């Protein structure tokens, strides 16, 4: 009997993948960098999801209104910007490069964890208190 060929698909997660995390608040813009390995001179992208093999692609070379990437080939990194952070932006983001080999999946080289917090309604005024002003007025009389 003839044994059918086995197709292997490689999810390329290098052992030295870098991980970073940030905690912006709602409404802020967030920028972070992903350094990529030598040989990743093809189209870069970012996607969101716990599992990079099925993560939702957010942007590649075509920037959107909220998500953008800029490839700096001299420094071998991409700059990722997310504008106007929302609570539902909380999650795991991956920087990757498309594979030109049909037998391989995309190469991922950076994992970024984002936890978006709510804006505090408390005002943080560190100036003089009203009692300080009353003391100054009474002290000058």
N, C-alpha and C positions, 0 to 999 in steps of 0.2 A: 504494500500500500504506500501511496505517496503522502507524505506529511505536508500539510499546507504551511506556507511561510508565515512566520509570526511578525506582526508589525509592532514595533516598539516606538512609543512616543516619549520623548525625554522632556520633563519639566526641569529646566536648567536653573537650579538654585545653588549658586556657588557656596562653598563652605565659609568663605569670608564675606558673606553678604553683610552689609552694614545696616544697623537699625538705629533710628532716632525717634524722638517723640517731642511733641509740643502741645501746649494747652492754651490756645487763643480763646477769646470771648466772642460772642455773637456780634457781628458787624465789623470785626477787624479783618484786615487783609493778612494773609500768611504767606511767607516766602521761605522755601528751603531748597537745599542743593542735594543732588544725587551724583556722586562720582561713579563713573562707569569704567569697566576694565578695557584694556587694549583690545582692539579688534571689534569693538561695538560701534563701528562707523556707519551703521545703518539707522533706519528710522527709530527714534525713541518715543516712548509713550508713558503715561501714568494711568493706573487703574485702581479701583477701590474694591476691597473684599478680603476676607480672611484667607481664602485660598487663591493664590495667584493664577492657578490653572483655569479658574472660572470667574476671575474678577471682572468687574464692569469697567470697560475702557472709558476714560473721561476726556482725554485729549492726547493727540499725537502732534504732528507738525501743524495741524490746523487748530489754532487757538479758539476758545469760545469766550463768551462774555465774562464768565467767572473763573475759568481755568486756563492757564497758559503755561507753556514750557519754552525755554530758550536753550539751545544747544551751544555750548562753548567748547569747540573741538580742541582748542589750544590747551585748555585746562582739563579736558576730558570729564566735563560734568554738565548736567542740565540744571537750570534754575526753574523751579516750579512755583507758581504763584496762584493762590486761591483767594479771590476777592469776596468781600462781604460774607464772612463765615456764618453758617447757620448751624443749629443744633444737629440737624441730620447729616452734617459733614463729619461728625464723629465717626472714626473707624480706622481701618488699616489701608494704607496706600502703598502701591508698589511702583517703582521706576523700572522700566524694562526696555529691551531692544528687540525689534522684530527679527526673526530668524529667516534667512534666505534658503535654508535647507528644509525641504518638505518633510523630512523625517524627524525634525526637531521642533519642539515648541519654542516659544519666545524665551529669551534670556532675561532673568530678573537680577538686579544688582543692588537694590536698596529697598528697605522696608521702613515706612514712616507711620508712626502711630499718632493719631490726632484725637484729642478730647476737647470738644468745644464746650465752654462754660457760659452760663447766663451772665449778663451784665448786672452788676450789683446796683441796687437802687439807693444804697447808702452813700451819702456825700462824705468825702474825706477832706474836711477843712482843717488844716493844721495851723491856721493863723491864731491871733489872739482871741480869747473868749470874751464875751460881753462883760464878765466880772473884771477882767483886766482893764477894760476901758473905763468902767465905773471907778476903779481904784485910781487910775491916772487922773481922772477929772477931779475926784475928791482930794487927791494928794496935791494938786496944783492950786487949791483954793486957799 
